[in-house]
């Protein structure tokens, strides 16, 4: 099995690193030299990695081709590439639907959309794929878990979740800034938040991810957890998150309905 990756950004690099760590039975991984720093980094990790300056060379030497380009760049690049009918295309591009990909990658028939996350490098990515494809599903299971969308609409809703990563990090960063501002040193701040976040995941799992139950159990009547939650609810913090998640969905839907 020969894998080819067009685009060598953060997501692509993470997926490749995860596959290498998993000891997957892959004969060759073809990547682009256009992201010089990442291509050098990956080539140092395995002799299976081969780098090419032209995307067409990656395609010519791969049975499965992964598209990890920005939306506008992807459409432009794929138009000038030539594919084989026997190949399988896996697209990481959020705003290109299956119909558009079939036109751009003609005559390829096997096309899958996938949304791996940077945690793939540690085998912890919850990767969304659509439609289901046995081989592609098994590959991404080596980098974490796989959620198969039932249709393109559900796929869009699931992809919305991936938009929360930077926001999540920003929320945690606000906690870090609070502690640092109030003279807790960086080492203790990082130590506390690291164990706190890990412990919260275990707390959720103890309740079988019934988050309503966790929310209730983490509050004491008249306590500080109850107070902060009520203050944020009064400020419509959670309502604003919901409103903006819907806006991200509409953006994805509009692009994928073309």
N, C-alpha and C positions, 0 to 999 in steps of 0.2 A: 504494500500500500504506500503510495506516494502522495503526500499532502503538499499543497501549494498555498501560500498566503500572499495576497495582493494587499499591501499596506502593512506596515510594521509598527503600529502605534501601541499604546498601552494594553488594549484588550487583546490584540493579536499576540503580543509578547507574553502576556499572562497565560493565554491558552497554550502556547507552545511550551512554556516552562512547566505548566501543569501536566501536559502529555509526556514530557521528558521524565519528570519525577515519577510518573505512574508506571514507567517501563512498558508503555504501550508498544505493540508489535508494529512499528512503522519503519519502513525501509528507508525513507528519505523525506526530509522536510525542506521545501523550497521557499525561500523568502526574498524580499526585495532589499536592495542596498540603499534605497532612497532615504530611509531613516538610518543614517550611518551609525549612530550611537547604539541603537537597538540591535541592528544587524551584527555588529561586532560583538556585542554582549551575548547574543544567542549563539553565534558561531563558536564561541569559547566553551559553550556548555555541552556540545555534542558534535561528533564527526558526521552525524546524519544530516546536519544543516548545510544547505548549499545556497549561496546567495547569487542573485542575478540583478543586473541593472535594468532589464526590460521586463515588463509584466508578461509579455507574450512568451518569453522563455520560461517563466514560472508555470504558465498555463500548459505549455507544450510538454513539460516534464512532470505533470501531476494528474492523478486520477480524480482527486477531490480538490476543488479550488475554493478557498475561503476568501470572501471579499470584506476587507476591513478598512474601507476608505470613507472619507466624509461624503455625505449625500451628493453634493454638487460635483465633487471630484469623481465619485463612482460612476455617475451617468456619463460623464465625459470620457473617462478611461475605458469603460466597458464597451462603448460604441466602436472603438478602434481595435478591440481584441477579437480574436477568432477562437471559438471553442469547438470541442468535439461532442458529438451526440452522446457518447458513452460516459462522459464526465458527470460528476455531481457538483453542484454549486451550493455553497453555504454562505449566506449573506448576513453580515453583522450590521447592515445599514438599516436604521430604524424607519426611514421614510421612503423606502423602495418596496413596493408590494410584489407579490409573486408574478402578477401579470406583467409588470414592467420589467422584472428580472428575466422573464422568459423571452421578451423582445430583445433585451440587451445581450443576452447570453445564448441566443439562438445558434444551433439547433438543440441545445441541452434541454432535457425534459425533467430531470431530477433536480429540483431546486428546493432548498430549505432555508427558512429564515431562523436565525439563532441570536440570542442575546446573552452571551456569557459576560461575567463581571470580572473585575481585576483579581478577585479572590480565587480565580481558577488556578493561579500559580501555586496556591497552597491546597488545592483540592477541595475548595469550599465555595465554589460558584453555584448558585441556583440558576441553571441555564434554561431559558425558555426556547423551545423549538416549535416550528410550525411549517408544514405539516409533519406528522410523524415519519421518521425514517430510521429503520432498525440500526443500520451501521452508524449513522451520525449520532443517534441517541446513545449508542454504546461508547462512542468516542468521548462525548461530553460527560458521561457518567464517570469517566476516569478523572475528570477535573472537578467533581462535586456531585450534585444531583440534577435531574432533568425534569422539567415540567412541560408537558406537551399540550399546547393550546388546541382547543376543539375547532376553532375557526379563526379567521383573520381578525374579527372584531374582538374576540377574547384575547387574541395575541396582542392587539393594541393595548388593551387594559393591563395585561401583564407587563408589557414593556414600560408602562407608566411607572411601575415600581422601581425600575432601574434609574429613573430620573431623580430619585430621592437620595442617592448616595452622597452628593456634595452637601445637600441640605442637612442630612444626618450628621455628617462630619462637622458642619458649621454649628449645629446645636451642641454637640459635645465640646467644640472649641469655645463656645460661650461659657460653658462650665469651667473649662480650663482657665480662661481669661479671668473669671471671677476669683478663682483661688489664687492665681498669680498676683492679681491686683491687691488682694488682701494678705500678701506676704507669706503665702505657702510656697515653699521652694519648688522648682520645676521637677525634681526627682520625686518628691512626695506626691505632687499633683498627678504626675503620670502614673505612679504606682497605684494611687487611689482609683483613678478613672479606669485604668486597665482592669483591675480586679472587679470594680463596680459593674462595668459593662459585661464582663464575662459572667459574673454572678447573676446578673439580670436575665441572661439567656437561660441559665439553669433554673431560675425562678419560673420563667415562662413554661419551660418543659415540665416542671413539677406539676403544673396545672394543665398538662397536655395542650399547651398553647391556647387555652381559653383565657384570652386577655381580659375579658370583663371580670373574670374571677380574680385574676392577678391584680387588676386595678382596685378591686374591692379589698383584697387581703393586704395590700400595701398601704392602705390608709387607716389611720386611727381617728376616731371621732374627735374633732377639735385639734388634731395634730397638724404638724407642718406639711406633711404630704397632702392632706386634704385641703389645706389652705392654698398651697401653690397651684394645685389642680383647679380649684375654684376660681382663682385669680386669672389663670390662663383661659379658662372657659368663658369668664366674663369679658375678657379681651378678644374673644372670638378667634383665639389662636388656632384651634383645631378646625373650626369652620373655614378659616382662610386656607388651611392646608388642603382641605377637601375641594374647595373652589378652584384652587390652582392645579390640583391633580386632574380635575375635569378639563381644564384648559390645555394641559399637556396631552390628554387623550384626544381632544378635538384637533389638535395640531397633527398628531399621528394619523388620525382617521382621515383628515382632509388630504394629507399626502398619500396615504395608502388607497384612497378611493379613486385616485386618478387613473 
